[in-house]
Amino acid sequence: MSEASIVRSTVRALLEPRRLIPVTIVCAPLVFAQGSYSRDPLAIPLGVTMCLFFVLIAPVSYRVLFPDGIEFSHGAVRLVLYATIGAGVVLSVGAAVPKILDMGPTFLTARSSLAVCTAMFLVGGWGLGRDIGFEETLARARARTAVLEREAGLAQLLALRSHLDPHFLFNTLNAIAEWCREDGAVAEAAVLQLSAILRTVLSGVRAASWPLEKELELVRTLFSLHLLRDPAFFNFVEPKDALPRCLVPPLLLLPLAENAVKHGPGAGHRGEIRLEISQEGETVRIVLENPGVYRGPRQGSEGLPTIEKRLALAYGGKASLQISPAPGDPERTRVHLTLPAAGPLPGVMT
């Protein structure tokens, strides 16, 4: 930290109420005593000036000389310099200025008082400077901790995303292996659908965001792959209105779509999977419904917690995910996703 920034940060810290009030409580009695025990009309202004000089110069000089605290490995040079500054300031304001102004004796300019003022300068500067330095060090440590936690969260999410994609791939390949024995045409179509999904997934794994339309295209392809073998497996009803033109984190809806199939038609609940997307002002709402009773979050599940973490990182807490029974139909499950229409925060990789 440069000396200029140390001076600015020290002055700002001294003006904060938690320091300004105690300093005022200490200085006020000194100024009062200076006025009570001195007859010179300039006694009070001089007392105020001495307090201002001490409070401003003492902690600043300490922090400039000892930015990392007092370390005796540097020798006594800085300590001597600090003491010299303290004595010089006290003698300049408390002895030289009264002589220049031809002032009479005052309470704070007596020799014994000047010795006490010098001690107060050194000790007060040490205490205030040390406190301000500790506070700034703590603030930097907290900021670094927040950055490290964020980086760790991003690394964890990338790992989970990398885990999700092969998981879907292996399940699909196993299904294609069965179709190859039973229905070659279906297997061929499945391979083409899978290659389309993989191209989209691979382009999104490292992307920070992409258009909502591309996310819907991925969901369509996923559902088409499930419907290859049994077109009556479920009925997918997709949005009919024009989609909001916004960006979303890639592969955000993929695990939700997989869950809709797995816990709906895949669990024996035939019916309709419905996707609704709309924009209300600055908010984009995505609603996905599937047949099957919602029985609450499954213990040990990674899918939904991962989505919630991604939303928190991508939108800074302004997005939400809710899963509940569908309103008016407890036999269906409803996923309600709310996103800012402005898109994810810039530069956030989720």
N, C-alpha and C positions, 0 to 999 in steps of 0.2 A: 504494500500500500504506500503511495507517495505521501510526502509530507503535507502537500496541499489537501489531499483527501482526508488525512488524519485530522487536520485542523477543522475541516468542514464537519466531519462526522462527530468530532468531540464537541463542537459548539452545538450541533443538533441534539446530541445526547444530554448536554447540560441544560438545555431548554425544556426537556421532558419533565412533567410535573413530579415524577418520583425522585428526581434529583434537584430540580429547581426549588421545591418546597423545603427540603432539609437544608439546602445551602442558604436559603433566605432566612430560615430559623436561626442559623448560626451567625450570619452576617448582621442581622437586625440588632441583636444586643450589642455587638461591637460598635456599630454606628451610634446606637443610643448612648453607650458609655462614652464614646468620643465626644458627643455633643454635651453630655452632662458634666464631664470632668475637664472640659476645655472652654476657654473664654474667647478664643479666636473665632471670628465669624465664618472663616473658611474651614473650620474643623470638620463639620458634617460633610461638606462636599469632598474634602480630602479623605474622610473615612469611607465614603461610598466609592471613591476612585480606587482606594487601596483594595477594597473587597472585590471590585470588578476585575482589577488587574490580577489579583491572586487567583480568583476562580477561573479566569480564562487562560492565563499563562501557565499556571502550575500543572494541570492535567495534560495540556497540550505538550509542554516540554517533556513531561514524563513519558508520554506515548511516543513522541518522536525519538527520544533517546533509548527507550526500552519497549519497542513494538511487540516483543514476545515475552515481556516481563523481565525482571532483573535476573541476569545470569552472571554469576561471579567469574565465569570462565573468560569473560571479556576484560577482566581486571577492574581496577577502581577508576579508570579514566572517565567513564560515563557517569559514575556516581559523583565524582569530583565536579564534573561539568554541570550536573544537575544541581548540586549544592551551590555552585557558583552562580548559576542562573537565579536560583531562589534568593540568595543574598543580594545579588545585583538588583533584582526587581524591588525587593523590600527597601534597600537603601536608596534606590533612585526615587521611588514614590514617597517613602516615609522620611527621608532625610534631605535629599537634594531638592525636591520640589518645595518643601516648606522654606528652605533657605532662599530659593529663587523668588518665592512669593513674599519673603520677609514676614513669615508667620511667627506667632509666638508659640510657646510650648503647648503641646496637646497630649491627650491620653495615649494615642497610638504611636506618637513620634518620640516618646521617651525611650531611652536606651534599652531598658528592660523590656518594654513593649515591643521594640523592634526585634529583639532576640526571640520573643514569643511568636511574633508574626512570621519570622523566618522558619521557625519550627512548624508552624501551622501551614505555611506555604509548602514545605517539603512533604509533610505527612498528608496534608489534604490533597496535594497533587498526586501523590502515590495512591491514595485510596480511591479518588475519583477516576484517575487514569486506569488503574488496575480494574476497577469495576466496569468501566466502559469497554476496555479491551476484552474482558471475559464475556461480556454480553455480545459483542460482535463475533467473537470466536464461537460462542454457542449458536448464534444465528447462522453462521456459515456452516457449522456442523449439522444443524438441523436441515438446512437447504440441501447439503450434500446427501444426507440420509434420505431425504425425500426423492432426490434424483436417483439414488441407488435403488430405492424401493420401486420406483417407477420402471427403471431398467430391468430389475429382476422380474417385475410383473409382466413386462413386455416379452422377456425371454421365456417366461413360463407359458404365456399365451401362444407364442410362436411354436413352442414344443407341443402344446396341446393341439394346435392346428395341424402340425405335421403328423401328429398321431391320428387325428380325425380322418384325414384324407386317405391314408393307407387302409384304415379300418373299413371305410366304405368301399374301397377298391377290392379288398380281399373278399368281402361278402358278395360283391357283384361277380367277381371271377368264379367263385364257387357256384353261383347260380348259372353262369354261362357254361361251366363244365357239365352241369346236369342237362342243360338245354342241347348241348352238342350231341349227347347220346339220344335225346328224345325228339328234338325238332331243330334241324339244321338251319332252317329259315329264321326261326326266332333267335337262335344263337348268333347268326350273322347280323341281324338287326340290332341285337343287344351290343355286339362289339362296336358297331358304328355309333350307337347312342353313348356307349361308355367312352369312346375316343373323343366325342364331342364334349362330354362332361369333363374329361381329364384336361383337354385343352383349356377349357374355361377355368377349371380349378387351378391349374399350374400358372395361368396368367394372374390369378388373384392371390396366390399364396404370399407373394412379396409386395403386392400393391398396397398402398395406404388407403385407397378408396377407389370406387368405380361407380358408374351410373346405376341407379335402381333398376333400370330396364335390363341391365346385364345380370343382375341378381335374380330377377324374375325369369329370365331366359334359362338360367341354371336350374331353377326350381322346376320349370316346365320339362326340361330334359330329364331330370331325375324322376318325375312322376311318369313320364312317357316310358322310361326304362322299366319301371315297376308294372306298367300296364301292358307291356309287350306280350307276356305269356297269358295274362288273363285280363282282357279289356274291361270286364265287369268287376274287377277287383275293387275299384272305387270310382267315383265320378268327381273329377277335378273341375271346380268352378272358379275361374280366375277373374281378375278385375276386368270390367268392360269399359270403364272410363279411361281417359288418357292418364298415364302415370305422372306423378309429380316429377319435375326435372330436378333431381337432387342426387347427391353422392351419398353412398353408404359404405361401411366397412365391408370388404369382400368376404363372401362365404358366410355372411351373417344369418341368412335365412336357411342355409343348407341343413344345419343340425335340427332346426325347427321343423323343416319339411320331412326330414328322416324320422323324427319322433312322431310326426302326425301319421305317417304310414305304419311305423312299427307298433305304436300303441293303439292305432285305430284299426284299419283293415288287416294289418299283420297280426293283430291279436283276436281276429275273428269278428270285428265290428264292421260290417259292411255298411256303406253309405256314402256320404258326400264329404269331400274335403274342399273347403271353401276358403279362398284367399281374397281379402278386401284391402285395398290401398286407397287412401284419400289424404288430402291436405286441407287443414283448417288453419288458416293464417300462417304462422311461422312454424307449425307443427305438422309432421307427417305421421299418420296413424296406419299401422299394418295389423290386420286381424286375421289370424289363421285358425280355422275350426276343423276338427276332425271327429268322427264318431268314436264313442268310448267314454266311460265315466272317468273324470279326473280324480285321482286318488292321492294327490299331493306329491311333493318332491320325493324322489327315491333316494334312500340313504346311499352315500358313496358315489352318486352320479357326478360326472365331470362336465356334461354337456351344458346344462343351464347355468351353473356357476361360471363357466368359461364365457358364455355369452354376456352375462352380467358384468364380468370384469372388462370384457372388450368394450361394452357400452360405456362403462365408467371412464375408461381411458380415452376412448374416441371422442366422447362428447362432454367430458368434464363434469359428469353427474347430471347433465340436462336431459338424458334419455332414460327410459324406464321399460321394464319388461314385467308383465303380469300374466299369470296362468291361473285359470279358474274354470269352473263349470260354465258352459255357455248360458247366457241369460235366457230364461224361459225354457231351456231344454237341458236338464241335468245329465242326460245321457250322452252329451257331447262335451268336448274339451275346447276351451277357447284360449288362444295366446294373443295378448294385446301388446303390441310394440309401439312405443311413442318415441319419435326421433325429431330433433331440430331440423327444419327444412334447410338451414344453412349448411348442413353437412358436418362431417367430423372436423375436429380441431386441426389446423394445418400442421403438417409435419409429424403427426402421431401415427405410428405404425402399430396396427392391432391385428 
